[in-house]
Amino acid sequence: MPSHRLAPASPGSPVIEFRHVELTYPGPPPVRALKPCDLTVARGDYLVVVGPSGSGKSTFLNLVGLLDSPTAGTFLLNGIDTAALPDKDRTALRGREIGFVFQAFHLLPHRTALENVALGTLYTASRGRGATAERHARARECLVKVGLGHRIGSVPARLSGGERQRVAIARALAGSPSLLLCDEPTGNLDSRTADSVLQLLDELHVSGITIVLITHDRLVAERGGRVVTIRDGVLVETPVEEARR
Protein backbone atom coordinates (compact mmCIF):
# COMPACT_ATOMS: atom_id res chain seq x y z
CA MET A 1 0.00 0.00 0.00
CA PRO A 2 1.57 3.34 -1.03
CA SER A 3 2.28 6.02 1.56
CA HIS A 4 -0.56 8.55 1.87
CA ARG A 5 1.90 11.34 2.53
CA LEU A 6 3.12 10.99 -1.05
CA ALA A 7 -0.37 11.44 -2.49
CA PRO A 8 -0.56 14.81 -4.26
CA ALA A 9 -3.29 17.22 -3.22
CA SER A 10 -5.89 17.96 -5.84
CA PRO A 11 -5.35 21.52 -7.15
CA GLY A 12 -9.02 22.35 -6.55
CA SER A 13 -9.37 20.68 -3.18
CA PRO A 14 -9.97 22.78 -0.04
CA VAL A 15 -7.17 23.05 2.49
CA ILE A 16 -9.54 21.92 5.27
CA GLU A 17 -12.71 19.90 4.90
CA PHE A 18 -14.68 18.62 7.89
CA ARG A 19 -17.45 16.17 7.05
CA HIS A 20 -19.64 15.56 10.12
CA VAL A 21 -16.53 15.71 12.30
CA GLU A 22 -16.92 15.28 16.05
CA LEU A 23 -14.68 14.51 19.00
CA THR A 24 -15.70 12.81 22.23
CA TYR A 25 -13.19 12.27 25.00
CA PRO A 26 -13.65 8.98 26.87
CA GLY A 27 -14.98 9.09 30.41
CA PRO A 28 -16.41 8.31 32.69
CA PRO A 29 -18.39 10.27 31.86
CA PRO A 30 -17.58 10.83 28.15
CA VAL A 31 -17.18 14.48 27.16
CA ARG A 32 -18.50 15.54 23.76
CA ALA A 33 -15.97 18.31 23.13
CA LEU A 34 -16.90 18.98 19.50
CA LYS A 35 -20.35 18.19 18.19
CA PRO A 36 -20.87 17.04 14.57
CA CYS A 37 -19.87 19.81 12.21
CA ASP A 38 -19.14 20.52 8.57
CA LEU A 39 -16.57 23.13 7.58
CA THR A 40 -14.68 23.96 4.42
CA VAL A 41 -11.67 26.28 4.29
CA ALA A 42 -10.60 27.10 0.75
CA ARG A 43 -7.11 28.05 -0.33
CA GLY A 44 -6.46 31.69 0.48
CA ASP A 45 -9.17 31.94 3.15
CA TYR A 46 -8.63 33.87 6.37
CA LEU A 47 -10.83 32.14 8.93
CA VAL A 48 -11.12 33.29 12.53
CA VAL A 49 -12.52 30.90 15.14
CA VAL A 50 -13.80 32.82 18.15
CA GLY A 51 -15.35 31.74 21.42
CA PRO A 52 -14.98 32.02 25.21
CA SER A 53 -12.71 29.83 27.34
CA GLY A 54 -13.95 26.26 27.47
CA SER A 55 -16.00 26.59 24.31
CA GLY A 56 -14.07 24.00 22.28
CA LYS A 57 -11.46 26.18 20.57
CA SER A 58 -8.56 24.03 21.80
CA THR A 59 -10.34 20.89 20.61
CA PHE A 60 -10.77 22.47 17.18
CA LEU A 61 -7.09 23.49 17.12
CA ASN A 62 -5.96 19.98 18.04
CA LEU A 63 -8.07 18.45 15.29
CA VAL A 64 -6.99 20.84 12.55
CA GLY A 65 -3.37 20.61 13.71
CA LEU A 66 -3.47 16.78 13.51
CA LEU A 67 -2.71 16.51 17.23
CA ASP A 68 -6.00 14.65 17.83
CA SER A 69 -8.17 12.51 15.56
CA PRO A 70 -11.95 12.83 15.27
CA THR A 71 -14.00 10.08 16.89
CA ALA A 72 -16.50 10.33 14.04
CA GLY A 73 -16.64 11.93 10.61
CA THR A 74 -13.91 12.68 8.08
CA PHE A 75 -11.19 15.33 8.11
CA LEU A 76 -9.52 15.97 4.76
CA LEU A 77 -6.36 18.10 4.67
CA ASN A 78 -5.58 19.11 1.10
CA GLY A 79 -7.79 16.27 -0.05
CA ILE A 80 -5.99 13.65 2.07
CA ASP A 81 -8.09 11.61 4.51
CA THR A 82 -6.08 12.16 7.68
CA ALA A 83 -7.73 9.29 9.59
CA ALA A 84 -6.34 6.80 7.07
CA LEU A 85 -2.73 7.78 7.77
CA PRO A 86 -0.31 5.87 10.00
CA ASP A 87 1.09 7.98 12.86
CA LYS A 88 4.42 8.52 11.07
CA ASP A 89 2.70 9.86 7.96
CA ARG A 90 0.37 12.08 10.02
CA THR A 91 3.41 13.60 11.71
CA ALA A 92 5.11 14.20 8.37
CA LEU A 93 1.94 15.70 6.88
CA ARG A 94 1.59 18.04 9.85
CA GLY A 95 5.23 19.12 9.59
CA ARG A 96 4.98 19.75 5.87
CA GLU A 97 1.54 21.33 5.51
CA ILE A 98 0.85 23.22 8.77
CA GLY A 99 2.78 26.13 10.24
CA PHE A 100 1.93 26.75 13.92
CA VAL A 101 1.98 30.14 15.67
CA PHE A 102 1.39 30.01 19.43
CA GLN A 103 0.59 32.62 22.06
CA ALA A 104 3.74 31.76 24.03
CA PHE A 105 6.11 31.89 20.99
CA HIS A 106 7.92 28.62 21.95
CA LEU A 107 11.34 29.78 20.80
CA LEU A 108 14.53 28.03 21.93
CA PRO A 109 16.13 30.56 24.31
CA HIS A 110 19.78 29.90 23.48
CA ARG A 111 19.34 29.80 19.71
CA THR A 112 19.43 32.82 17.42
CA ALA A 113 16.43 33.99 15.45
CA LEU A 114 18.00 32.39 12.37
CA GLU A 115 18.48 29.05 14.12
CA ASN A 116 14.95 29.08 15.55
CA VAL A 117 13.43 29.74 12.14
CA ALA A 118 15.60 27.10 10.46
CA LEU A 119 13.88 24.50 12.66
CA GLY A 120 10.74 25.11 10.61
CA THR A 121 12.41 23.58 7.55
CA LEU A 122 13.15 20.17 9.07
CA TYR A 123 10.40 18.38 7.12
CA THR A 124 10.96 20.18 3.82
CA ALA A 125 14.68 20.86 3.42
CA SER A 126 16.89 18.52 1.44
CA ARG A 127 19.38 16.24 3.16
CA GLY A 128 23.08 15.82 2.62
CA ARG A 129 25.84 18.23 1.67
CA GLY A 130 24.72 21.85 1.67
CA ALA A 131 21.50 21.14 3.59
CA THR A 132 22.38 23.43 6.51
CA ALA A 133 23.23 26.31 4.19
CA GLU A 134 19.95 25.77 2.33
CA ARG A 135 17.95 25.78 5.57
CA HIS A 136 19.67 28.94 6.79
CA ALA A 137 19.08 30.68 3.49
CA ARG A 138 15.38 29.87 3.71
CA ALA A 139 15.27 31.01 7.35
CA ARG A 140 16.96 34.30 6.43
CA GLU A 141 14.44 34.82 3.62
CA CYS A 142 11.53 34.30 6.04
CA LEU A 143 12.97 36.66 8.64
CA VAL A 144 13.33 39.36 6.00
CA LYS A 145 9.72 38.70 4.97
CA VAL A 146 8.46 39.43 8.50
CA GLY A 147 10.62 42.53 8.84
CA LEU A 148 13.42 41.08 10.99
CA GLY A 149 16.31 40.92 8.56
CA HIS A 150 18.30 43.08 10.99
CA ARG A 151 17.70 40.69 13.95
CA ILE A 152 18.94 37.44 12.42
CA GLY A 153 21.70 36.89 15.00
CA SER A 154 19.67 37.89 18.09
CA VAL A 155 18.57 35.40 20.76
CA PRO A 156 14.98 35.65 22.09
CA ALA A 157 16.01 37.41 25.32
CA ARG A 158 17.21 40.36 23.23
CA LEU A 159 13.97 40.61 21.26
CA SER A 160 10.74 42.39 22.17
CA GLY A 161 7.50 40.43 22.47
CA GLY A 162 6.41 41.54 19.02
CA GLU A 163 9.74 40.56 17.52
CA ARG A 164 9.56 37.14 19.16
CA GLN A 165 6.15 36.57 17.63
CA ARG A 166 7.49 37.64 14.24
CA VAL A 167 10.29 35.09 14.60
CA ALA A 168 7.64 32.48 15.44
CA ILE A 169 5.66 33.46 12.34
CA ALA A 170 8.81 33.25 10.22
CA ARG A 171 9.47 29.76 11.63
CA ALA A 172 5.91 28.75 10.73
CA LEU A 173 6.44 30.00 7.17
CA ALA A 174 9.86 28.40 6.70
CA GLY A 175 8.51 25.06 5.53
CA SER A 176 6.20 26.71 2.95
CA PRO A 177 3.05 25.23 4.57
CA SER A 178 -0.37 25.30 2.94
CA LEU A 179 -1.93 26.44 6.23
CA LEU A 180 -0.88 28.91 8.93
CA LEU A 181 -2.61 27.87 12.18
CA CYS A 182 -2.49 30.62 14.81
CA ASP A 183 -3.52 30.07 18.43
CA GLU A 184 -4.14 33.37 20.26
CA PRO A 185 -1.10 34.92 18.52
CA THR A 186 -1.60 38.33 20.19
CA GLY A 187 -2.49 37.04 23.67
CA ASN A 188 0.88 38.01 25.21
CA LEU A 189 1.21 41.36 23.44
CA ASP A 190 0.14 44.93 24.22
CA SER A 191 -2.49 46.42 21.94
CA ARG A 192 -0.06 48.38 19.73
CA THR A 193 2.27 45.42 19.23
CA ALA A 194 -0.70 43.11 18.70
CA ASP A 195 -1.97 45.37 15.92
CA SER A 196 1.41 45.24 14.16
CA VAL A 197 1.41 41.43 14.30
CA LEU A 198 -2.16 41.30 12.97
CA GLN A 199 -1.14 43.67 10.19
CA LEU A 200 1.64 41.24 9.27
CA LEU A 201 -0.89 38.40 9.13
CA ASP A 202 -3.09 40.59 6.91
CA GLU A 203 -0.17 41.06 4.54
CA LEU A 204 0.59 37.34 4.49
CA HIS A 205 -3.06 36.62 3.70
CA VAL A 206 -3.02 39.11 0.83
CA SER A 207 0.05 37.27 -0.53
CA GLY A 208 -2.08 34.11 -0.77
CA ILE A 209 -1.43 32.26 2.49
CA THR A 210 -4.36 30.38 4.06
CA ILE A 211 -4.81 31.39 7.70
CA VAL A 212 -6.89 29.93 10.52
CA LEU A 213 -6.68 32.08 13.65
CA ILE A 214 -8.17 31.04 16.98
CA THR A 215 -9.00 33.73 19.53
CA HIS A 216 -11.35 34.75 22.32
CA ASP A 217 -11.01 38.42 21.30
CA ARG A 218 -13.80 39.86 19.14
CA LEU A 219 -11.55 42.73 18.05
CA VAL A 220 -9.07 40.23 16.61
CA ALA A 221 -11.96 38.45 14.89
CA GLU A 222 -12.63 41.60 12.87
CA ARG A 223 -9.47 40.96 10.84
CA GLY A 224 -10.71 37.74 9.27
CA GLY A 225 -12.54 37.29 6.01
CA ARG A 226 -14.70 34.63 7.66
CA VAL A 227 -15.67 34.11 11.29
CA VAL A 228 -16.79 30.90 12.97
CA THR A 229 -18.12 31.05 16.52
CA ILE A 230 -17.72 28.01 18.73
CA ARG A 231 -19.71 27.59 21.92
CA ASP A 232 -20.31 24.39 23.91
CA GLY A 233 -18.67 22.43 21.12
CA VAL A 234 -20.94 23.76 18.37
CA LEU A 235 -19.47 25.54 15.32
CA VAL A 236 -21.59 28.25 13.73
CA GLU A 237 -20.52 30.46 10.83
CA THR A 238 -21.01 34.10 11.84
CA PRO A 239 -21.37 36.99 9.39
CA VAL A 240 -18.28 39.21 9.69
CA GLU A 241 -20.51 42.25 10.22
CA GLU A 242 -22.11 40.57 13.22
CA ALA A 243 -18.73 39.64 14.69
CA ARG A 244 -17.76 43.32 14.51
CA ARG A 245 -20.66 44.43 16.69
BALUMTI-682840 format. One record per atom (N, C-alpha, C, O, CB): x, y, z. Coordinates in steps of 0.001 Angstrom, whole numbers, plus 500000, padded with zeros to 6 digits. Atoms other than C-alpha are relative to their C-alpha. Glycine has a CB too. Layout:
N
XYZ...
END
This chain:
245
500852498797500000500000500000500000500882501247500000501738501375500876499039500009501238499139498831500076501569503345498972499777500937501176498707500948501785499766500737498699500094499052498897502279506017501564499056501134499649499163501724498574501378500551500356500951498918500259499442508549501873500692501351499939500212502264499267498919500022501072499354498697499973501899511340502532500586500354498636500928501511498391501091500027501064499487499718501333503116510992498950498883500332499011499140500709497867500801498817499495501115499732500909499634511443497514499887501491499754499800502262500710498677499447500569500084498563500269499436514805495736498616500538500305497614499853500097500362500294498549501290499352499758496711517223496778499391500413498668500091500842497751500157501230500937500690499537501198494107517964494163500070501519499940499821502178500950498527499515499982499860498544500093494649521523492846498746500755500438498839501873500944500344500386498585501240499318499644490985522351493446499454499639501361498394500124501758498973499713498988500532500452498720490629520681496817500181501067501066501154501819501027500678498700500435499835499047498897490029522779499961501203499622500848501636498470500838498729500054500872498936500311499051492833523047502488499435499171501149500028498168501545500660501298500534500657500713498897490462521924505275498591499630499579497859500455499031499977500862501298501387500417500212487291519900504898499587499064501135500101497954501266499828499300498611500617500819498956485318518623507894498682499470499458497845500237498981499781500817501324501271500618500378482550516175507050499430499293501221499851498188501565500183499001498807500653500556498804480364515558510118501036499603501063500921498557501702499136498772499619498922500291499048483466515708512299499526500261501427498866501265501695501256500852499685500255499785498583483075515282516050501112499346500808501829498471500323498612499439500412498989500568499111485319514510518995499402499842501392498923500804501992501277500892500044500459500316498651484298512814522234501157499394500767501755498408500336498779499032499976498954500545499147486814512267525004499390498922500893498300499108501435500671501121500852500559501084499187486347508975526866499883500395501462500658501212501958500856498750499874500250499704498593485016509088530413500598498965500924501638498379500621498526500103500252501374499520499778483588508305532686499963501382500644500844501727501431499237499015500873500903500220501133481610510271531858500658500520498723501545501369498809498626500700500236499451499484501254482421510834528152499667501486499845498608501949500269499451499198498796500194498562500229482816514485527158499956500246498500500926499979497791501137500847500672500152499696501425481504515539523757500549501402499765499820502388499869498493499892499539499318498713500075484026518311523128499676500761498721499618501991498726501488499797500104500395499367501262483098518982519497498853499203499414498983498009499147501197500081498994501183500663500527479650518190518189500066499957498474500788500754497875498715500718500470499845500198501447479134517036514574499950501312499225499030502112499397498920499065499484499940498742500747480133519815512206500574499765498613501323498820498365500843501042500754499468499956501361480855520524508568500678501353499819500135502379500229498867499774498922499267498754500204483426523129507584500943499833498825501636498822498709500779500408501274499068499997501122485322523962504419500802501293500030500236502383500121499251499844498644499107498846500080488335526282504293500736499902498677501545498997498473501003500053501216499387500010501328489405527098500754501397500608500050501763501290501008499121500765498994498670499396500100492893528053499667499867501521499957499055502069499211500754499479498740500031498544499956493536531691500476498995500581500968498909501803501091499720500522498657500936499503498990490825531938503150500756500550501204501893500169501481499035498884500441499537499528498692491372533871506371498835499773500946497913500585501019500460501534499972501083500398499113489174532137508926500398500260501443501477499862501882499638498517499794499799499786498575488884533289512533498983499167500761497787499210500469499876501506500368500864500795499129487483530902515142499992500683501356501033500802502002500490498501500110500105499213498783486196532823518149499043499329500977498075498682500574499534501429499683500867500569498982484655531744521424500623500183501368501831500399501465499732498517499724499470499831498641485017532015525212500825498799500433500845497772499754498862500227500990499234501113499438487286529835527340499073498818500263497958498979500759500721500428501306500793501200499782486054526258527475498960499719498940498139498816499098499335500092501293501036500152501027484004526593524305500277498855499034499360498357498380499862501281499225499624501031500963485928523996522283501055500460499013501380499737498071498791499541499252498992499492500934488540526181520568501248499120499986501798498835498922500381501436500364498794500840499945491443524030521795499770498657499325500663498119498672500435499783501453500349501258500675489664520895520607500081500175498492500643499334497791498584499528500408499960499692501431489227522466517177501450500123499529501822499565498497499220501307499699498585499835500345492911523490517125500699498654499915501447498400498971500704500892501026499329501300499970494045519984518045499594499116498817500404498343498305499689499285501309500459500776501149491927518445515289500624500520498712501179499746497931498471500042499901499457499425501234493007520841512545501514499814499945502078499585498875499642501498499895498548500148499947496634520606513707500482498565500016501676498313500178500521500689501193499670501438500043496525516782513514500649499516501297501451498582501293500935499711498824499529500437498690497286516510517226499020499018500621499408498196501451500206501202500927501044500957499622493996514649517830499307499520498734499392500159497686498970500639500992500788500530501114491834512513515559498520500048500363498173499832501524500434498546499650501429500009499694488046512826515272499534498599500378500059497598499889499193500522498805500583501292499637486001510084516891498898499605499028498443498461499032499449500043501427500975500294501054483498510335514037500167501045498905500649502150499150498526499992500559499899499086501120483359511925510611501344499902499293502179499060499625499771501408500467498804500023500848486092512681508076500636501373499953499956502376499733499656499527498577499234498763500126488808515335508113500982499838498845501904499026498911500749500347501331499102499986501147490479515967504756500891501233500080500396502351500220499205499978498668499045498902500077493636518096504670500622499969498613501337499030498263501096499896501123499556499981501396494425519114501104499568498749499245500310498213498422501512500141499933500569501140500697492206516270499948500446498650500534500011497618500023500337500086498571499505501251499429494007513647502072499190499652501235499032500477502135501502500104500348500769500469498841491915511607504508500982499737501144501707498742501134499167498699499653498991500077498951493920512164507677499814498783500902500787498296501479499969501258500832500240501156499127492270509292509586500613498728499431500869497778500170498502499799500212499465501195500643493656506800507066501522499916500104502114498926499674499586499970498544498545499959499969497273507781507767500577499305501230500035499450502325500472501431499955499238500467498835499692505873510003500574501200500755500708502285500190501143499031499566499510498900499166501090507978512857501203500702499376501288501929499417500369499483501382498799499404500592504417508522511067499644500927498847500236501996498697500956498908499514500402499182501142502698509861507965499191501219500441499283502283499830499189499165499011500728498843499450500368512080510016500989501046500505500802502242500287499046499561501149498984499074499482503413513600511708500689500726498856500904501936498923501040499248500855499337499389501153505111514203508367499072500973499283499504502041498849500480498921499026500969499115500646501938515696506878499850501287500801499807502377500232498633499300499849500115498818499141501594518036509849501233500898499847501101502116499726499823499580501480498785499213500108505232519124509594500152500692498663500757501760498570501177499137500240499848499456501348504984519747505873498918501005499645499196501975498940499994498884498993501145499221500478501536521328505508499491501063500977498749501958500573498885499076499679500565499082499006500852523224508771501127500749500699502060500143501227499131499234501037499096499163499221502783526133510245499264500505501227498208501126501100500542501184499154500648499627498743501935526755513916500565501309500539501774501543500505500167498886501040499610498782499290501985530137515667499255499986501330498025499959501357499673501309499158500609500126498681501387530015519433500068501319500771500876502196500465500687498889500794500013498826499139500587532623522058501338500185500716501810501311500876498873499890501019498790499942499174503742531761524028501295499924499190502367499737499764499978498880501004498846499937500902506106531890520993500736498661499855500969498212498733500968501049500494499289501288500015507922528619521949501291500051499186501540499199498333499095498915499440498679499899500619511344529782520797501044499377500920500906499431502142500357501479499691498903500541499205514526528028521933500853501168500505501369501941499698500863498988499164499407498775499448516127530561524307501456500222499645501890501372499569499876499984501468498574499838500252519778529896523479500363499870498520501531499713498162500772498986500798499790500036501450519338529799519711499668501362499401498767502048499884499135498889499341500280498726500662519433532824517423498674499937499244498098498868499041501143500369499038501215499954500811516431533986515450500162499127498757499248498390498389499668501454499597499752500803501199517999532393512366499888498511500306499258497766499555501385500316499423500017501422499649518478529049514119498594499538500375498194498426500031500966499727501157501372500359499651514951529077515547499138499830498752498348498891498656499390501061500919500815500071501218513432529743512137500406498805499143499558498181498505500131501301499188499521501134500799515598527097510463499365498691500446499258497753499657501519499892500089500663501216499518513875524502512660498711499725499230498278498577499128499698500117501497501240500169500742510738525105510611500172499332498647499188499029497973499358501317499810499746500622501309512415523581507547500338498518500113500676497884499113501133500723499293499520501370499792513146520172509072499301498982499107499922498016498663499814499608501445500747500981500794510401518384507116500052500285498501499583499477497700498559499966500453500056499631501415510965520177503822501369500197499358501495500136498135499203501253499844498670499749500567514685520859503425500613498702499492500285497615499968500927500654501047499297501166500518516886518525501437501015499508501028501353500227501968500697500330498661499007500582499120519375516236503164501350499965499290501433500134498073499576498586500445498689500164500606523083515818502623500792501295499963500479502263500656499855499458498612499078498873500077525840518229501674499254501275499595498470501272498646501136499699498999500625498722500317524718521850501671498640500199500631498038501260500465499875500138498538501348499899499446521499521144503588499900501117501029498914501854501050499587498677500630500039498959498970522378523435506506499996501384499371499255502263499810501192499858500956499955498705500680523228526313504188498653500304499341498193501446499344501131500021498945501309499815500633519948525769502333498949500389501041498133501281500809499570498712499261500972499702498947517954525777505575500202501399500534499230502106500796500104498985501137499729498655499484519673528936506793499623501067498981499163502146499355501478500141500380500403499040501029519078530680503492498490500191500006498001501314499886500469499534498612501456499907499932515376529867503707499566500739501268498644501553501223499368498595499957500328499317498747515270531011507353500250501502499877499442502311500333500824499418501166499682498580500187516957534299506426498941500675499134498520501797499414501396500166499362501039499470500896514440534820503622498702500260500768498046501280500557499739499019498832501248499850499242511527534303506039500102501113501030499128501828501266499639498689500692499823498912499041512973536660508642499920501358499309499348502301499855501341499857500728500125498760500771513328539357506005498533500258499665498075501400499706500849499930498700501412499866500375509718538697504968499161500567501136498204501302500893499438498651499573500774499498498860508458539427508496500626501261500600500227501697501679499885498917501075499427498732499567510622542532508842501096499897501031501357500862501750498946500842500532498962500186498978513416541076510988501355499635499391502145498918500005499574498916500984498717500279500622516314540923508562501170500527500806502283500013500698500037500584498625498935499394499190518305543082510990500179499308501351501056499693502124499704501473500223499953500665498692517701540691513953500360498516499870500092497725500775498652500146500713499720501407500296518936537440512424500847499332501080500601498177501427500701499884498661499084500591499036521699536893515005499592500178501449500360499825502343501339500570499809500428499721498624519672537890518094499334498780500626498599498055499956499038501196500030500694501045499253518573535401520763498701500584500541498584501805500642500891499436501159501307499499499570514978535646522087500045501007501145499233501933501172499152498858500406499938499083498859516014537415525319500298501428499576500015502368500320501050499535500983499673498660500484517205540355523231498959500532499014499178501548498353501369499992499342501078499589500895513967540611521260498783500443500813498538499930501904499619498849499039501261499604499370510741542393522170498957498913499784499174497987499003499498501355499434501064500988500178507500540429522470499509499937498572499275498852498040498845500308500915500442499985501390506407541544519021501009499374499070500642498677498124499718501403499560498960500601500833509743540564517524500042498494500183500251497758499218501363500604500326500030501451499772509559537140519159498860499354499224499019498276498650499858499691501502501123500585500741506149536574517629500273500029498502499845499126497783498692500750500315499627499971501418507488537636514238500978498877499655500900498283498579500617501359499641499099501140500209510286535088514604499177498713499929499421497854499082501067499911501142500843501202500001507636532477515440499210499881498695499025498780498177499034500022501199500727500026501273505659533457512339500954499616498866500594498841497979499340501381499714499012500369501018508814533250510222500292498505500047500401497854499008501302500798500195499767501445499857509465529764511630498847499205499403499063498187498745500188499624501483501166500689500540505909528750510727499975500041498478499464499122497838498727500612500554499996499857501457506437529996507167501151499253499334501118499001498129500070501461499630498746500496500583509857528401506700499822498731499186500538498516498208501004499749501089500221501234500742508513525057505534499030500137498846498615499134498266499510498953500917500969499730501077506200526706502955498716499192500187498320498453499285500622499679498628501204500793499739503053525234504566498818500497499183498824501624498687499654500033501485501221499576500673499634525304502940499043500678500970498056501281500547499318498808499340500891499447498983498070526443506235500813500594501132501722499952501658499042498925500535499432499369498821499119528911508926498935499937501094497875500551500974500452501487499707500954500230498912497390527865512182500471500788501218501504500473501809499867498468500335499582499056498961497514530624514811499099499866501220497880499997501121499973501452499467500746500161498747496477530067518432500258501198500905501325501305501510500396498680500718499900498796499170495859533370520260501350500705499772502083500936500733499828499638501501498649499493500280498897534923518515500297501357500617501461501750500689500204500088498527499775498686499390498397538326520192499737499986501502499738501038502140499114501043499335500403500089498598497507537038523665501024500521500983500649500943502078499693498601500335498942499534499094500877538013525209500552501363499606501629501755500056501129498993500037499482498745500529501205541359523438499122501170500410497916501012500602500108499934498482500799498796499763500143544925524221499254500358498722499556499830497652500895501189500468500914499747501121497515546425521936500722500528498761500382500148497641498927500989500422499282499436501151499941548384519735500816498928499285500806498838498058500922501148500448499199501068500591502271545421519225499102498955499358499411498431498288500901499348501059500948500963500555499295543110518695499505500458498636499378499653497713498815499799500954500487499487501280498035545371515924501045499841498907500703499558497759499604501467500132498946500151501013501410545243514164500126498545499555500380498274498381501351500502500549499946501420500355501412541428514300498799499633499131498939498893498157500038499115501273501188500279500807497843541296512974500130500613498608499646500049497626498740500536500697499767499396501316498863543671510187500914499112499160500716498979497952500617501410500149499125500935500712501645541244509270499195498808499483499384498382498344501145499515500921500839501115500452499106538398509129499103500427498840498875499656497908499142499467501161500797499472501125496905540590506908500822499973498710500336499554497659499518501451500298499137499951501179499834541062504537500291498597499467500322498379498256501311500718500331499750501378500424500587537341504490498767499422499305498881498698498315500395499125501209501239500466500627496945536623503695499853500568498594499499499848497660498787500390500854500089499363501318496980539112500826500957499332499012500676499270497815500311501509500106499018500672500868500047537275499475499547498603499587500188497964498753501347499908500706500557501285500421497924534112499228500035498899501034499605497782500748500709499538498817499889501027498970498570532261502490498646499755500662497925500703500975501044500404501053501231500385499304495643530375504060500243500078501499501203499501502010499537498566499585499820499785498570495190531388507698498756499554500757497632499876500372500308501481500294501049500270499014493110529929510517500517500533501331501551500086501828499639498447500085499579499336498773493324532083513647498957499753501081497768499993500870500208501521499770500893500319498896491832531041516981500184501039501098501310501323501508500265498567500539499911498919499022491003533726519529498731500063500846497689499528500467500239501348499294501191499694499199488649534753522322499636501475499846498637501933500400500235499654501496500108498552500105488993538420521305499199500396498755499623500139497628501398500639499962500846499578501130486202539856519144500691501042499123500443501093497918498676500564500515499302498999500799488452542727518053500970499341499027501148499812497903500747500982500907499121500752500903490925540229516611499177499347498898499620499249497753500805498928500779500856500680500975488040538449514891499636500906498829499330500423497739498730499502500676500342499062501075487369541604512869500963499905498815500620500317497706499992501422500537498996500015501066490529540959510843499741498913498976500265498981497864501375499820500586500184501129500896489295537745509269499012500268498882498162501154498977499554498817500775500972499943501085487462537293506014498765499184500321497677499454499811500621499512498708501106500842499529485297534626507662500149499819501500501260499792502030499979498611499266499980500215498551484332534107511287499115498809500329497979498712499866499525501273500769500778501108499463483214530897512968499989500143501515501040500281502142500585498611499558500140499952498547481876531054516516499827498580500522499061497793499965498799500899500421500139501306499377482276528008518731499574500205501454500175500978502201501334499183499909500516499912498632480287527589521920499418498642500381498593498081499659498921501134500134500453501319499535479693524395523906500198498928498938499381498019498792498528500057500403499662501019500979481335522427521121499244500083498694499325499166497876499778498689500582500779499835501226479061523762518374500620501104499148500816502222499624498516500328500325499458499018500939480532525537515324498878500651499211498023499966498649501010499343499046501004499266500765478413528254513731500694501099499220501404501917499805498898500588500928499438498925500823479478530460510830499274501297500331498045501345500359499881499670498475500542498704499569478987534102511843500310501040498944501466501157498537500583500430501378499678498916500934478628536995509385501036500937500615500952501274501796498725500788499616498930499143499495481721539214509691499424501258500617499925501735501635500982500362498881500600498768499483479494542251510218499468499793501408499562500688502248498874500480499077500513500296498667477888540569513222501122499840501004500991500255502156499151498746499973498849500170499111481273539637514687500602501339500394501253501444501433501061499132499334499421498691499744482242543315514514499150500845500937499560501934501339500200500731498706500859499227499117479345544433516686500434499869501452499816500460502337498555499559499846
END
